[in-house]
Amino acid sequence: MRPAEPADVELIAELRPVVMRPDLERLGRYDEHRVRQRLRDGFTPRHTSVIKADGTFAGSVTLRPAEDGTWLEHFYLDPGLQGRGLGSAVLRILLARTDAAAEPVRLNVLQGSPARRLYERHGFAVETQDPIDVFMLRPPPEPL
């Protein structure tokens, strides 16, 4: 992983619809323009990392500090690289950081998304949900 730069926004904005389209279409929420624009509108390079595999762009992830903990956002991996352990490896690195800081981590995932299983394997549990989103929380580790 490397820190994101402002110029990375378009690369990530083009990966987002590739990754999210199946879930968004299933939920009747896919909009060709909006899926890219939402990323552009919320892109914060200082909190985002670009994921590389074999020296090439593989995805992105954002850890955004907030009053209620840290939000894991914009975690996108090229579909050709999914299911090979890369997402778990990235998540382990990020969660080691938040655990060291004793911070809770929150995220939302679309209803029915296979990504939910990844998050559950790493200690996230459903906090709330609605017809579109599942909001998940991973509490900080218990002090020793």
DSSP file with accessible surface (Angstrom, degrees, kcal/mol):
  #  RESIDUE AA STRUCTURE BP1 BP2  ACC     N-H-->O    O-->H-N    N-H-->O    O-->H-N    TCO  KAPPA ALPHA  PHI   PSI    X-CA   Y-CA   Z-CA
    1    1 A M              0   0   83      0, 0.0    50,-0.2     0, 0.0    59,-0.0   0.000 360.0 360.0 360.0 152.0    0.0    0.0    0.0
    2    2 A R  E     -A   50   0A  69     48,-2.0    48,-3.0     0, 0.0     2,-0.0  -0.965 360.0 -88.1-139.1 155.1    1.0    3.6   -0.5
    3    3 A P  E     -A   49   0A 102      0, 0.0    46,-0.2     0, 0.0    43,-0.1  -0.370  49.6-114.5 -60.9 141.6   -0.5    6.9    0.5
    4    4 A A        -     0   0   12     44,-2.5    44,-0.1    41,-0.6    56,-0.0  -0.387  25.0-150.9 -74.2 156.4   -3.0    8.2   -2.0
    5    5 A E    >   -     0   0  109     -2,-0.1     3,-2.3     1,-0.1     4,-0.3  -0.876  31.3-105.6-121.0 157.1   -2.5   11.4   -4.0
    6    6 A P  G >  S+     0   0   96      0, 0.0     3,-1.6     0, 0.0     4,-0.2   0.864 119.0  62.1 -51.5 -35.9   -5.1   13.7   -5.3
    7    7 A A  G >  S+     0   0   84      1,-0.3     3,-0.6     2,-0.1     4,-0.5   0.683  89.3  71.2 -67.4 -14.0   -4.4   12.4   -8.9
    8    8 A D  G <> S+     0   0   13     -3,-2.3     4,-2.3     1,-0.2     5,-0.3   0.643  72.2  90.2 -75.1 -13.5   -5.6    8.9   -7.8
    9    9 A V  H <> S+     0   0   27     -3,-1.6     4,-2.9    -4,-0.3    -1,-0.2   0.884  85.9  47.2 -55.2 -43.3   -9.2   10.0   -7.5
   10   10 A E  H <> S+     0   0   87     -3,-0.6     4,-1.7    -4,-0.2    -1,-0.2   0.899 110.1  52.2 -70.2 -37.0  -10.1    9.1  -11.1
   11   11 A L  H  > S+     0   0   84     -4,-0.5     4,-1.3     2,-0.2    -1,-0.2   0.941 115.5  41.7 -61.3 -44.7   -8.4    5.7  -11.0
   12   12 A I  H  X S+     0   0    0     -4,-2.3     4,-2.4     1,-0.2    -2,-0.2   0.905 110.5  57.1 -69.6 -39.6  -10.4    4.8   -7.9
   13   13 A A  H  < S+     0   0    0     -4,-2.9    -1,-0.2    -5,-0.3    -2,-0.2   0.802 108.0  48.5 -63.2 -26.8  -13.6    6.4   -9.3
   14   14 A E  H  X S+     0   0   85     -4,-1.7     4,-0.7    -5,-0.2    -1,-0.2   0.791 111.0  49.4 -83.1 -27.8  -13.3    4.1  -12.3
   15   15 A L  H  X S+     0   0   13     -4,-1.3     4,-2.3    -3,-0.2     3,-0.3   0.869  97.9  70.7 -75.9 -34.7  -12.8    1.0  -10.1
   16   16 A R  H  X S+     0   0   20     -4,-2.4     4,-2.9     1,-0.2     5,-0.3   0.897  98.8  44.7 -52.7 -50.9  -15.7    1.7   -7.8
   17   17 A P  H  > S+     0   0    3      0, 0.0     4,-2.1     0, 0.0    -1,-0.2   0.871 110.8  55.4 -66.5 -30.9  -18.5    1.0  -10.3
   18   18 A V  H  < S+     0   0   84     -4,-0.7    -2,-0.2    -3,-0.3    -3,-0.1   0.936 116.1  37.6 -63.0 -43.9  -16.7   -2.2  -11.5
   19   19 A V  H  < S+     0   0   32     -4,-2.3     4,-0.3     1,-0.2    -1,-0.2   0.906 125.9  36.0 -74.4 -42.0  -16.7   -3.5   -7.9
   20   20 A M  H  X S+     0   0   30     -4,-2.9     4,-2.8    -5,-0.3     3,-0.3   0.665  90.3  90.4 -91.2 -16.8  -20.1   -2.2   -6.8
   21   21 A R  H  X S+     0   0  100     -4,-2.1     4,-3.1    -5,-0.3     5,-0.3   0.883  84.3  52.1 -54.0 -47.7  -22.2   -2.6   -9.9
   22   22 A P  H  > S+     0   0   83      0, 0.0     4,-2.1     0, 0.0    -1,-0.2   0.937 116.2  40.6 -57.4 -44.0  -23.5   -6.2   -9.2
   23   23 A D  H  > S+     0   0   24     -4,-0.3     4,-1.8    -3,-0.3    -2,-0.2   0.913 116.3  49.4 -69.7 -42.5  -24.7   -5.3   -5.7
   24   24 A L  H  <>S+     0   0   19     -4,-2.8     5,-3.4     2,-0.2     6,-0.7   0.909 112.3  48.0 -64.6 -40.1  -26.1   -1.9   -6.7
   25   25 A E  H ><5S+     0   0   97     -4,-3.1     3,-1.4    -5,-0.3    -1,-0.2   0.925 109.1  53.3 -65.2 -42.3  -28.0   -3.4   -9.6
   26   26 A R  H 3<5S+     0   0  124     -4,-2.1    -1,-0.2    -5,-0.3    -2,-0.2   0.872 112.8  44.8 -59.9 -35.2  -29.4   -6.1   -7.4
   27   27 A L  T 3<5S-     0   0   39     -4,-1.8    -1,-0.3    -5,-0.1    -2,-0.2   0.414 115.0-117.2 -88.7   0.3  -30.7   -3.4   -5.1
   28   28 A G  T < 5S+     0   0   67     -3,-1.4    -3,-0.2    -4,-0.3    -2,-0.1   0.780  86.7 109.7  70.7  28.7  -32.0   -1.3   -7.9
   29   29 A R      < +     0   0  122     -5,-3.4     2,-0.4    -6,-0.2    -4,-0.2   0.266  33.3 128.3-119.5   7.3  -29.6    1.5   -7.0
   30   30 A Y        +     0   0   44     -6,-0.7     2,-0.4    -9,-0.1     3,-0.1  -0.547  24.4 170.1 -76.2 127.5  -27.1    1.6   -9.9
   31   31 A D     >  -     0   0   78     -2,-0.4     4,-2.5     1,-0.1     5,-0.3  -0.958  28.4-145.7-135.9 115.6  -26.5    5.0  -11.5
   32   32 A E  H  > S+     0   0   92     -2,-0.4     4,-0.5     1,-0.2    -1,-0.1   0.832  98.5  34.5 -50.1 -43.1  -23.6    5.2  -13.9
   33   33 A H  H >> S+     0   0  118      2,-0.1     4,-2.5     1,-0.1     3,-0.6   0.925 115.7  52.7 -80.9 -47.1  -22.7    8.8  -13.0
   34   34 A R  H 3> S+     0   0  120      1,-0.2     4,-2.7     2,-0.2     5,-0.3   0.861 100.6  61.1 -61.8 -37.5  -23.6    8.8   -9.3
   35   35 A V  H 3X S+     0   0    5     -4,-2.5     4,-0.6     1,-0.2    -1,-0.2   0.876 113.9  36.6 -61.0 -34.1  -21.5    5.8   -8.4
   36   36 A R  H <X S+     0   0   39     -3,-0.6     4,-2.1    -4,-0.5     3,-0.3   0.892 114.9  54.1 -81.6 -42.0  -18.4    7.7   -9.6
   37   37 A Q  H  X S+     0   0   57     -4,-2.5     4,-3.0     1,-0.2     5,-0.2   0.866 101.4  58.5 -65.9 -36.0  -19.4   11.1   -8.3
   38   38 A R  H  X S+     0   0  134     -4,-2.7     4,-1.4     2,-0.2    -1,-0.2   0.887 108.2  47.4 -61.4 -37.3  -20.0    9.9   -4.8
   39   39 A L  H  X S+     0   0    0     -4,-0.6     4,-0.9    -3,-0.3     3,-0.3   0.951 112.6  48.4 -66.6 -47.7  -16.4    8.8   -4.7
   40   40 A R  H >< S+     0   0   66     -4,-2.1     3,-0.7     1,-0.2    -2,-0.2   0.911 111.2  51.0 -58.5 -42.7  -15.1   12.0   -6.1
   41   41 A D  H 3< S+     0   0  119     -4,-3.0    -1,-0.2     1,-0.2    -2,-0.2   0.813 119.2  35.3 -67.0 -30.9  -17.2   14.1   -3.6
   42   42 A G  H 3< S+     0   0   37     -4,-1.4     2,-0.2    -3,-0.3    -1,-0.2   0.355  83.4 130.7-106.1   6.7  -15.9   12.1   -0.6
   43   43 A F    <<  +     0   0   29     -4,-0.9   -34,-0.0    -3,-0.7    -3,-0.0  -0.421  27.7 177.4 -69.4 125.2  -12.3   11.5   -1.6
   44   44 A T    >>  -     0   0   41     -2,-0.2     3,-1.8     1,-0.1     4,-0.6  -0.864  11.6-168.1-127.6  96.1   -9.8   12.4    1.1
   45   45 A P  G >4 S+     0   0   34      0, 0.0     3,-1.2     0, 0.0   -41,-0.6   0.846  83.7  63.2 -54.4 -35.4   -6.2   11.5   -0.1
   46   46 A R  G 34 S+     0   0  215      1,-0.3   -41,-0.0   -43,-0.1    16,-0.0   0.722 112.0  36.3 -67.9 -17.4   -4.7   12.0    3.4
   47   47 A H  G <4 S+     0   0   46     -3,-1.8    16,-2.5   -44,-0.0     2,-0.3   0.363 105.8  88.3-109.2   1.8   -6.9    9.2    4.8
   48   48 A T  E <<  - B   0  62A   3     -3,-1.2   -44,-2.5    -4,-0.6     2,-0.4  -0.803  54.5-161.5-109.5 144.5   -6.7    6.9    1.7
   49   49 A S  E     -AB   3  61A  19     12,-3.2    12,-1.9    -2,-0.3     2,-0.5  -0.951  15.5-136.2-119.7 143.0   -4.3    4.2    0.6
   50   50 A V  E     -AB   2  60A   1    -48,-3.0   -48,-2.0    -2,-0.4     2,-0.5  -0.842  20.7-140.9 -93.9 132.2   -3.8    2.8   -2.8
   51   51 A I  E     - B   0  59A   2      8,-2.7     7,-3.4    -2,-0.5     8,-1.5  -0.830  19.3-169.3 -96.7 129.9   -3.4   -0.9   -2.8
   52   52 A K  E     - B   0  57A  96     -2,-0.5     2,-0.4     5,-0.2     5,-0.2  -0.926   9.4-171.1-119.9 146.0   -0.9   -2.4   -5.2
   53   53 A A  E >  S- B   0  56A  21      3,-2.4     3,-2.0    -2,-0.4    -2,-0.0  -0.995  78.9  -7.9-135.1 127.8   -0.3   -6.0   -6.3
   54   54 A D  T 3  S-     0   0  167     -2,-0.4    -1,-0.1     1,-0.3     3,-0.1   0.867 130.6 -57.3  52.4  37.0    2.7   -7.0   -8.3
   55   55 A G  T 3  S+     0   0   57      1,-0.2     2,-0.3     0, 0.0    -1,-0.3   0.461 116.9 101.7  80.4   1.0    3.5   -3.3   -8.8
   56   56 A T  E <  S-B   53   0A  89     -3,-2.0    -3,-2.4     1,-0.0    -1,-0.2  -0.838  84.2 -83.1-120.1 159.4    0.1   -2.4  -10.3
   57   57 A F  E     +B   52   0A  52     -2,-0.3    -5,-0.2    -5,-0.2     3,-0.1  -0.327  48.4 163.0 -58.1 125.9   -3.0   -0.6   -9.1
   58   58 A A  E     -     0   0A   0     -7,-3.4    20,-3.0     1,-0.4     2,-0.3   0.543  55.0 -63.9-121.1 -17.6   -5.2   -3.2   -7.3
   59   59 A G  E     -BC  51  77A   0     -8,-1.5    -8,-2.7    18,-0.2    -1,-0.4  -0.996  45.3-100.4 163.1-162.8   -7.6   -1.0   -5.3
   60   60 A S  E     -BC  50  76A   0     16,-2.0    16,-2.2    -2,-0.3     2,-0.3  -0.969  16.1-169.7-152.0 162.8   -8.0    1.5   -2.5
   61   61 A V  E     -B   49   0A   1    -12,-1.9   -12,-3.2    -2,-0.3     2,-0.4  -0.960   9.1-153.6-157.0 144.0   -9.1    1.8    1.1
   62   62 A T  E     -BC  48  73A   1     11,-3.0    11,-2.8    -2,-0.3     2,-0.6  -0.972   5.7-167.5-121.3 134.3   -9.8    4.8    3.4
   63   63 A L  E     - C   0  72A  29    -16,-2.5     9,-0.2    -2,-0.4    -2,-0.0  -0.944  19.7-172.6-116.3 102.5   -9.5    4.9    7.2
   64   64 A R  E     - C   0  71A  79      7,-3.0     7,-3.1    -2,-0.6     2,-0.1  -0.865  18.4-133.6-105.0 119.9  -11.3    8.1    8.1
   65   65 A P  E     + C   0  70A  77      0, 0.0     2,-0.3     0, 0.0     5,-0.2  -0.445  34.5 165.8 -67.7 143.3  -11.2    9.4   11.7
   66   66 A A  E >   - C   0  69A  34      3,-2.0     3,-1.5    -2,-0.1     0, 0.0  -0.934  51.1 -98.3-148.8 170.0  -14.5   10.5   13.2
   67   67 A E  T 3  S+     0   0  211     -2,-0.3     3,-0.1     1,-0.3    -1,-0.0   0.828 122.1  48.7 -63.0 -31.7  -16.0   11.3   16.6
   68   68 A D  T 3  S-     0   0   72      1,-0.2     2,-0.3    35,-0.0    -1,-0.3   0.184 128.4 -77.9 -96.8  19.1  -17.5    7.8   16.9
   69   69 A G  E <  S-C   66   0A  11     -3,-1.5    -3,-2.0    34,-0.1     2,-0.4  -0.864  72.8 -36.2 123.9-158.2  -14.3    5.9   15.9
   70   70 A T  E     -Cd  65 105A   8     34,-2.8    36,-3.0    -2,-0.3     2,-0.5  -0.878  51.4-142.4-106.7 136.2  -12.6    5.2   12.6
   71   71 A W  E     -Cd  64 106A  37     -7,-3.1    -7,-3.0    -2,-0.4     2,-0.7  -0.862   3.2-148.7-100.8 127.3  -14.6    4.6    9.5
   72   72 A L  E     +C   63   0A   7     34,-3.1    36,-0.5    -2,-0.5     2,-0.3  -0.867  36.7 162.0 -90.8 117.5  -13.4    2.0    7.0
   73   73 A E  E     +C   62   0A  43    -11,-2.8   -11,-3.0    -2,-0.7     3,-0.1  -0.900  41.6  22.8-136.6 163.4  -14.5    3.3    3.6
   74   74 A H  E     +     0   0A  33     -2,-0.3     2,-1.1   -13,-0.2    -1,-0.2   0.852  64.4 167.6  48.9  45.7  -13.9    3.0   -0.1
   75   75 A F  E     +     0   0A  27    -14,-0.2     2,-0.4    -3,-0.1   -14,-0.2  -0.785  11.1 161.7 -92.3  97.4  -12.4   -0.5    0.2
   76   76 A Y  E     -C   60   0A  16    -16,-2.2   -16,-2.0    -2,-1.1     2,-0.4  -0.979  18.8-174.6-123.7 131.3  -12.3   -1.6   -3.4
   77   77 A L  E     -C   59   0A  16     -2,-0.4   -18,-0.2   -18,-0.2     5,-0.1  -0.979  40.3 -98.9-122.6 139.4  -10.3   -4.5   -4.9
   78   78 A D    >>  -     0   0   66    -20,-3.0     3,-2.4    -2,-0.4     4,-0.6  -0.288  35.2-126.4 -50.3 129.2  -10.0   -5.3   -8.6
   79   79 A P  G >4 S+     0   0   58      0, 0.0     3,-1.0     0, 0.0    -1,-0.2   0.831 108.4  62.3 -54.8 -30.6  -12.5   -8.2   -9.0
   80   80 A G  G 34 S+     0   0   42      1,-0.2    -2,-0.1     3,-0.0     0, 0.0   0.675 107.2  44.8 -68.6 -14.5   -9.7  -10.3  -10.6
   81   81 A L  G X4 S+     0   0   36     -3,-2.4     3,-0.8   -23,-0.1     5,-0.5   0.444  89.5 109.1-107.3  -3.2   -7.7  -10.1   -7.4
   82   82 A Q  T << S+     0   0   95     -3,-1.0    -4,-0.0    -4,-0.6     0, 0.0  -0.385  71.6  31.4 -74.5 152.0  -10.6  -10.9   -5.0
   83   83 A G  T 3  S+     0   0   88     -2,-0.1    -1,-0.2     1,-0.0    -3,-0.0   0.588  92.7  96.4  81.3  11.9  -10.8  -14.2   -3.2
   84   84 A R  S <  S-     0   0  187     -3,-0.8    -2,-0.1     0, 0.0    -1,-0.0   0.265 103.0 -98.4-114.9   5.9   -7.0  -14.6   -3.0
   85   85 A G  S  > S+     0   0   41     -4,-0.0     4,-2.3     4,-0.0     5,-0.2   0.365  92.5 115.0  94.5  -4.8   -6.4  -13.2    0.5
   86   86 A L  H  > S+     0   0   42     -5,-0.5     4,-2.6     2,-0.2     5,-0.2   0.934  77.3  49.8 -65.3 -44.5   -5.4   -9.7   -0.5
   87   87 A G  H  > S+     0   0    8     -6,-0.2     4,-2.7     1,-0.2    -1,-0.2   0.916 111.8  48.7 -60.6 -42.2   -8.4   -8.1    1.1
   88   88 A S  H  > S+     0   0   19      2,-0.2     4,-2.6     1,-0.2    -1,-0.2   0.907 110.5  51.3 -64.2 -40.4   -7.7  -10.0    4.4
   89   89 A A  H  X S+     0   0   33     -4,-2.3     4,-1.8     2,-0.2    -2,-0.2   0.933 112.3  45.7 -63.2 -44.8   -4.1   -9.0    4.3
   90   90 A V  H  X S+     0   0    5     -4,-2.6     4,-2.4     1,-0.2     5,-0.2   0.937 112.7  50.8 -62.7 -46.1   -5.0   -5.3    3.9
   91   91 A L  H  X S+     0   0    0     -4,-2.7     4,-2.9    -5,-0.2     5,-0.3   0.904 107.0  53.7 -61.9 -40.1   -7.6   -5.5    6.6
   92   92 A R  H  X S+     0   0  143     -4,-2.6     4,-1.9     1,-0.2    -1,-0.2   0.918 109.8  48.3 -60.3 -42.9   -5.2   -7.1    9.0
   93   93 A I  H  X S+     0   0   87     -4,-1.8     4,-1.4     2,-0.2    -2,-0.2   0.945 114.9  44.5 -62.4 -47.5   -2.7   -4.2    8.5
   94   94 A L  H  X S+     0   0    3     -4,-2.4     4,-2.0     1,-0.2    -2,-0.2   0.909 113.1  49.9 -66.3 -41.6   -5.4   -1.6    9.0
   95   95 A L  H  X S+     0   0    6     -4,-2.9     4,-2.8     1,-0.2    -1,-0.2   0.820 103.5  60.1 -71.1 -27.7   -7.0   -3.2   12.0
   96   96 A A  H  X S+     0   0   60     -4,-1.9     4,-2.1    -5,-0.3    -1,-0.2   0.908 106.9  48.7 -62.5 -38.0   -3.5   -3.6   13.7
   97   97 A R  H  X S+     0   0  130     -4,-1.4     4,-1.4     2,-0.2    -2,-0.2   0.937 114.1  43.2 -65.9 -48.1   -3.3    0.3   13.5
   98   98 A T  H  <>S+     0   0    3     -4,-2.0     5,-2.7     1,-0.2     4,-0.2   0.872 113.1  52.8 -69.9 -33.9   -6.8    0.9   14.9
   99   99 A D  H ><5S+     0   0   45     -4,-2.8     3,-1.5     1,-0.2    -1,-0.2   0.916 106.0  53.8 -64.3 -42.1   -6.2   -1.8   17.6
  100  100 A A  H 3<5S+     0   0   92     -4,-2.1    -1,-0.2     1,-0.3    -2,-0.2   0.847 113.0  43.5 -61.3 -31.2   -3.0   -0.1   18.6
  101  101 A A  T 3<5S-     0   0   53     -4,-1.4    -1,-0.3    -5,-0.1    -2,-0.2   0.406 110.7-125.6 -92.1   0.8   -4.9    3.1   19.1
  102  102 A A  T < 5 +     0   0   62     -3,-1.5    -3,-0.2    -4,-0.2    -2,-0.1   0.879  57.3 153.5  54.7  43.8   -7.8    1.3   20.8
  103  103 A E      < -     0   0   71     -5,-2.7    -1,-0.2    36,-0.1     2,-0.1  -0.831  46.0-125.7-105.0 138.5  -10.3    2.7   18.3
  104  104 A P        -     0   0   34      0, 0.0   -34,-2.8     0, 0.0     2,-0.4  -0.491  26.0-143.0 -71.2 151.4  -13.6    1.2   17.3
  105  105 A V  E     -dE  70 138A   0     33,-2.6    33,-2.8   -36,-0.2     2,-0.3  -0.978  16.6-171.4-121.6 132.0  -14.0    0.7   13.5
  106  106 A R  E     +dE  71 137A  41    -36,-3.0   -34,-3.1    -2,-0.4     2,-0.3  -0.863  11.0 159.2-119.0 155.1  -17.2    1.3   11.7
  107  107 A L  E     - E   0 136A   2     29,-1.9    29,-2.9    -2,-0.3     2,-0.4  -0.966  27.1-135.3-158.5 166.5  -18.2    0.6    8.1
  108  108 A N  E     - E   0 135A  69    -36,-0.5     2,-0.3    -2,-0.3    27,-0.2  -0.993  17.7-173.9-130.3 145.5  -21.2    0.0    6.0
  109  109 A V  E     - E   0 134A  11     25,-2.4    25,-3.0    -2,-0.4     2,-0.1  -0.956  33.6 -98.5-132.8 148.1  -21.7   -2.6    3.3
  110  110 A L  E >   - E   0 133A  18     -2,-0.3     3,-2.2    23,-0.2    23,-0.3  -0.416  49.3 -92.9 -68.6 144.4  -24.5   -3.1    0.9
  111  111 A Q  T 3  S+     0   0   42     21,-3.0    -1,-0.1     1,-0.3   -84,-0.1  -0.286 112.1  14.5 -53.4 133.5  -27.2   -5.7    1.8
  112  112 A G  T 3  S+     0   0   56      1,-0.3    -1,-0.3    -3,-0.1    -2,-0.1   0.435  88.8 146.3  81.1  -0.7  -26.3   -9.0    0.3
  113  113 A S    X   -     0   0   15     -3,-2.2     3,-1.6     1,-0.1     4,-0.3  -0.487  51.6-139.1 -71.8 135.5  -22.7   -8.1   -0.5
  114  114 A P  T >> S+     0   0   70      0, 0.0     3,-1.1     0, 0.0     4,-0.8   0.750  97.6  76.8 -64.3 -19.0  -20.2  -11.0   -0.2
  115  115 A A  H 3> S+     0   0   33      1,-0.3     4,-2.0     2,-0.2     3,-0.3   0.799  78.0  73.9 -61.6 -24.6  -17.8   -8.5    1.4
  116  116 A R  H <> S+     0   0   68     -3,-1.6     4,-2.6     1,-0.2    -1,-0.3   0.892  91.1  55.0 -57.8 -38.8  -19.9   -8.8    4.6
  117  117 A R  H <> S+     0   0  150     -3,-1.1     4,-2.3    -4,-0.3    -1,-0.2   0.894 105.2  53.1 -62.7 -39.4  -18.4  -12.2    5.2
  118  118 A L  H  X S+     0   0   27     -4,-0.8     4,-0.9    -3,-0.3    -1,-0.2   0.948 111.1  46.2 -58.6 -47.7  -14.9  -10.8    5.0
  119  119 A Y  H ><>S+     0   0   21     -4,-2.0     5,-2.3     1,-0.2     3,-0.7   0.903 110.5  52.3 -65.1 -40.6  -15.7   -8.2    7.6
  120  120 A E  H ><5S+     0   0   83     -4,-2.6     3,-1.8     1,-0.2    -1,-0.2   0.900 104.5  56.7 -63.6 -37.8  -17.4  -10.7    9.9
  121  121 A R  H 3<5S+     0   0  164     -4,-2.3    -1,-0.2     1,-0.3    -2,-0.2   0.764 106.5  52.0 -63.1 -23.3  -14.3  -12.9    9.8
  122  122 A H  T <<5S-     0   0   34     -4,-0.9    -1,-0.3    -3,-0.7    -2,-0.2   0.138 130.5 -89.4-103.4  20.4  -12.3   -9.9   11.0
  123  123 A G  T < 5S+     0   0   44     -3,-1.8     2,-0.3     1,-0.3    -3,-0.2   0.517  78.0 140.1  93.1   6.9  -14.5   -9.2   14.0
  124  124 A F      < -     0   0    7     -5,-2.3     2,-0.3    14,-0.2    -1,-0.3  -0.626  28.3-170.2 -82.5 143.5  -17.2   -6.8   12.7
  125  125 A A  E     -F  137   0A  58     12,-2.3    12,-2.7    -2,-0.3     2,-0.2  -0.950  32.8 -91.6-130.6 153.4  -20.8   -7.3   13.8
  126  126 A V  E     +F  136   0A  52     -2,-0.3    10,-0.3    10,-0.2     3,-0.1  -0.423  38.5 173.6 -65.3 129.7  -24.0   -5.8   12.6
  127  127 A E  E     -     0   0A  85      8,-3.5     2,-0.3     1,-0.5     9,-0.2   0.794  67.6 -22.2 -99.7 -51.8  -24.9   -2.6   14.5
  128  128 A T  E     -F  135   0A  81      7,-1.4     7,-3.0     2,-0.0    -1,-0.5  -0.951  62.1-167.1-149.4 168.3  -27.9   -1.5   12.5
  129  129 A Q  E     -F  134   0A 103     -2,-0.3     5,-0.2     5,-0.2   -21,-0.0  -0.988   7.6-170.1-156.5 160.5  -29.3   -2.0    9.0
  130  130 A D        -     0   0   66      3,-2.7   -19,-0.1    -2,-0.3    -2,-0.0  -0.756  54.7 -76.5-136.1-175.6  -31.8   -0.7    6.6
  131  131 A P  S    S+     0   0  114      0, 0.0     3,-0.1     0, 0.0   -20,-0.1   0.745 129.4  26.7 -62.7 -18.6  -33.1   -2.1    3.2
  132  132 A I  S    S+     0   0   34      1,-0.2   -21,-3.0   -22,-0.1     2,-0.3   0.809 119.3  42.7-108.2 -46.0  -29.9   -0.9    1.4
  133  133 A D  E     -E  110   0A  35    -23,-0.3    -3,-2.7   -25,-0.0     2,-0.5  -0.821  52.6-154.9-115.0 149.7  -27.0   -0.8    4.0
  134  134 A V  E     -EF 109 129A   0    -25,-3.0   -25,-2.4    -2,-0.3     2,-0.5  -0.987  18.9-152.2-116.0 121.0  -25.7   -2.9    6.8
  135  135 A F  E     -EF 108 128A  52     -7,-3.0    -8,-3.5    -2,-0.5    -7,-1.4  -0.855  17.8-169.4 -97.6 126.0  -23.7   -0.8    9.3
  136  136 A M  E     -EF 107 126A   0    -29,-2.9   -29,-1.9    -2,-0.5     2,-0.4  -0.848  10.3-160.0-121.3 154.0  -21.1   -2.8   11.1
  137  137 A L  E     -EF 106 125A  40    -12,-2.7   -12,-2.3    -2,-0.3   -31,-0.2  -0.991   9.6-166.9-134.1 138.0  -18.9   -2.2   14.1
  138  138 A R  E     -E  105   0A  47    -33,-2.8   -33,-2.6    -2,-0.4   -14,-0.2  -0.965  26.6-142.9-120.4 109.0  -15.6   -3.8   15.3
  139  139 A P        -     0   0   76      0, 0.0   -36,-0.1     0, 0.0     3,-0.1  -0.272  27.0 -93.8 -68.6 160.3  -15.0   -2.7   18.9
  140  140 A P        -     0   0   43      0, 0.0   -41,-0.1     0, 0.0   -40,-0.0  -0.321  53.4 -88.8 -67.2 157.8  -11.5   -1.9   20.1
  141  141 A P        -     0   0   60      0, 0.0     3,-0.1     0, 0.0    -3,-0.0  -0.289  47.0 -98.5 -65.8 152.6   -9.7   -4.8   21.8
  142  142 A E        -     0   0  163      1,-0.1   -40,-0.0    -3,-0.1     2,-0.0  -0.496  45.7-104.1 -67.1 140.1  -10.1   -5.3   25.5
  143  143 A P              0   0  117      0, 0.0    -1,-0.1     0, 0.0     0, 0.0  -0.344 360.0 360.0 -64.5 149.0   -7.2   -3.8   27.5
  144  144 A L              0   0  222     -3,-0.1     0, 0.0    -2,-0.0     0, 0.0  -0.328 360.0 360.0 -77.7 360.0   -4.7   -6.4   28.8
